[in-house]
Amino acid sequence: MTTGARALAAAALERGLWHPLRLLPTARVSAAGAWLGRRLGPVLHPELDARARANLARLRPDLDPAAALAEVWGNIGATYAEMARGLRLWDEGRVEVRGAAHVLETRRERPVLVAGLHTANPEVLGLTLARIGARPAGIAMRQPTAFRERVITALRRRAGGRVIPARRDAARAALGVLAAGEETLLLYVDESVGGEVRAPSLGRGERRAGNIVLAVRLARLSGCAIVPGFVTRLPGPRFVTTFLPPLALPPPGRERAADIAAGVAALDAALDPVVRARLTQWLYTISLRPEEG
């Protein structure tokens, strides 16, 4: 089967299962998605399966390779299937929040930018921000299929969030959010662009492009706090959304480029161990290429 045919098969499966999954209990939906992910992921995407194996061996040699790879694909499958349950993940009490004060208390003093990661089910991060009253406005890239774009955009809006399309004027819109101070800017800093995973470094050297750099630049321009945020998956399914303390950025100096580089290094140092610890739940374990600089 060619790469294009595999992509079409995966998209058709996703679309075909959407309505039936909406009728099932959350636990069964998640379990079904995990089962399909483990069995079909390596078949439909053999090149990504090989890349995941290499990344697990390089970054987490302590893990059992077969079990870790199965967890990677299981998490991806469960995450896609859980789109059918949407807001019920919160309404059914499946989300625990840790460190909410790092967002809410900080917002009383200055704007907040949540530097998000694609761990576990990343949609739970924005859902959590909405449900704790932080009013997320997230910069979002288009999904790979029109169907998924419609589903996820609708989910984010129903949760109470606002979507800022990732276009050339997104940085200006983000500055507007921070200047107004009424919403929390959600920016995923481990984005994948053109097949390149921008952050964290994970042994690939200094990060010089992408949202991780944009986050630090926005902080310098607006005076906002950067709060790292991520989700961890537990059996059930259950989720823990964690917000770390605001990042201590180096004070502004005379060299703007040096200040930004130091801030990026500080943010990367906070995020790198989070991803390493949750490598089997990171959506980009199948995409990361060690040779990327």
N, C-alpha and C positions, 0 to 999 in steps of 0.2 A: 504494500500500500504506500502510495506517495505521500509526501508531507502535506500537500494540499488536500488529498483525500482524507487523511487522518484528521486534519483540522475541521473539515466539513462534517465528519462523523461525530467528532466531539461536540460541535455546535448543535447538531441535530439531536444528540442525546440529551444535552442540557435543556434545550427547548422542549423536547418531548416529555421530559420528566417533571417539568415545572408545575403544571396543574395537578397531576396526581400527588406530588409531594406535599402540596398545600393542604391536602385532606388528611394527612397522617400526623400522629403525635410527634412532637419535636425529637424525642429520643430515637424513634424509628427512622425519622428523616435523616438525622445525623449519622446513625449507624449505617443506613443504606448508602449514603454518600461516601462514607469512609470505605465501605466494602467495594464500591465501584471504583473509587480512586486507586485502591491498592491493586485491583485486578486489571483495570483498563489503562491506568496512567502509563505504566511501563510499555504497554503494547502500542498505544496511540502515540507516545512520545519517547521512543527509545533513546534519542540523542539527549533529551533532558534527564532521562533515567541514568544514563552514563555520567552525566555531569554531576548529578546529585550524589552518586556513589563516590566520585572523586572528591567532592567538597566535604562529604562526611569523613572520608579517610584523612583528608588534610587538616580539617578543623576540629574534628571530634573523634580521634582514633580510639578513645576510651569506650565508644559505643559499639554494641554488636551491629555489624554492618547490615545484615538482613533485616533485623528488627527496626533499626533506625530508618532504613529506606522505606519500609512498609509504613512507618509512622508519618514520614514526609508525605507520601501519596495519600494516606488516609486522611491527614489533616486538610489537604487540598480538596479532596472529594467531599469531605464533610462541610467545608466552608462554602463551596458552591451550592451544595444541597440546602444548607441552612438559609440561603437567600429566600427560600420558599416559606420560611417561618418568620422572617423579618423581625418586627417589633416584639413578637412573642418571646424571644430570647430574654428580653428584659421583663416583660409582663409576667412571665412564669417564675420569676425569681432566680434565674440562672446566672446572674451576673453579680459578682462581688466587686466592690470598689475599694481600692487602697490608695491613700494619698490624695483624696479629693481636695483636701485643704490646700494643697500646693497650687491648685488651680483657683479655687474659689477665694481663698484669702489673698492670694497675690493679685487677683483681679480688682480687689478693692483699692490697691495702691497704684497699679500700672497695667497696661495691656498685657495679655498673655498669648504667646505662640506655643501651641503644643506640637512638639516634634515627634510625629508618630512613626511607628514601625509596622510592617506587614507581617505580624506574628499572629498565630492562631487564626481567629476570624477577625480581620481588621475592621470590619464594619461595626463590631461591638465597641470599638474605641469612640467613634463618632456618636453612636447611640448612647454611650455612657455620658459623654459631654452634654448631650441634649437633655438627658434625664436628670442630671444633677443641677441643671439650670445654667449651664455655662454657654449656651447658645452658640454652637459651632458653626463656623463658616469655613468650608474646606476647599482648597485648591485641588481639583480632580482632573486627571487625564481621562480621555475617552476609553471606554472598555473595548476589548478586542472584537466584540460582536454587538450589533445594534440591539439585539434582544437583551443582553446583559446590561447594556447601557440604560435601557428603559427601566429595567427592574431595579437596578441599584440606585439610579437617580430618584425614582419614585420612593424607594425605601428611605433614602436620606432625607427627603423632604417631609415624608410622613412623620419621621422621628423628630422633626423640628429643626433640622439643619438647613444650611444654605450652601449651594454648590457654586463655586467660582471656576469656570472652565480654565484649563491650563493652556492659555493662549499667551501671546506676546505681552498683552496688557495685564496679565495676572498679578505681576509684582505691584503695579500701581493700585490694583483693586485690593491687594493684601494690605498695602500701606493705609488705604482708606479704612479698612476694617480696624486696624490697630489704632489709627488716629481717633476714630469715633469711640472706641473702647466699650461698645455695647455687646460685641460678640467675641468669642474666642477663636483665633485663627488656628485651624488644623492644617498642618503641612506634613505630609509623609516624606521623610528625608531619605528613605531607602528606595527611591523610585527606580524603575527600569526604563531606559530610553534607548530605543534602537537596539535592544538586546544587551545593553550595558547596565549593570546594576551599580548605581552611583555611590552608595554608602550602605553600611559603614566600611571601614578599610579592610578588615579581616585579613591583614597581612599583605595588602596590596599597595601600601604606601600612602602618602599624603593625598587627601581628597581636595581636588581643585575645581570641581564643577558640580552642578546639580543643586538640588533643594537644600542640601546640608550647608552649602555656601550661601544660598539665598536666605536661609533662616538667620544666619549670623549677620548678613547685610541688613536685613529688616530690623534686627535687634539694634544695630548701631544707629539706624536712621530714625527709629521710632522710640527707642528706650524701653521696648517691651521685654518681658521676661521670657526665657525659653524653658519650657517644662517638658522633659521627655515623657512620652506616654506609650504604653504597649499593652497587649492582651496575652494572657496565658490560658491555654485550653486545659480543662480537667475532665475526667470521665463524667458521663451523664447525659448530654454534655453540660458542663458548667464552665464559666469563664471568670477570670480575675483580671480586672482592668487596673493597671498600676500607673500612678503618676509619681515621678521622681521629683525631688526638690528642684527649684529653679536653678538653672545652670549658672555657675559663677564664671562669667565671661571676664577675660582680662580687661582691665580699664583701658579706655581709649588712649592711644599715644599719638605721636607725631607722624608715624608711618601707617597710613590706612591699610595698605596691603598686608603689612605685618600683623596688624590688629585682627584683620579678618582671618588670616591663616591661623593665628593663635586661638581664635574663637572656634574655628572649624575643628582644630585639633582637640579642643576641650570637649566639644559636642561629640566628636567621634569616639573619644575615650569613654564617654558615658554610655554610648550606644553599642559599641563593639562587644562588650561582655554580655549585654542583654541578648544580642542575636546569637552569640556562640552558645549561651546556655539554653537557648530555645531553637537550635538549628533544625531540629526535626519538625518544628512548628512555624518556620519561616517560609513564606511562600516563594522566596527567591533562592532557596537552596538548590532548586532545579535549574536555575538560570545563571547563577554566579560563575564567572570565568576567572580563574586565578590570574591569568595574564593581563586582565584589565588594569590599567594604571589609574 
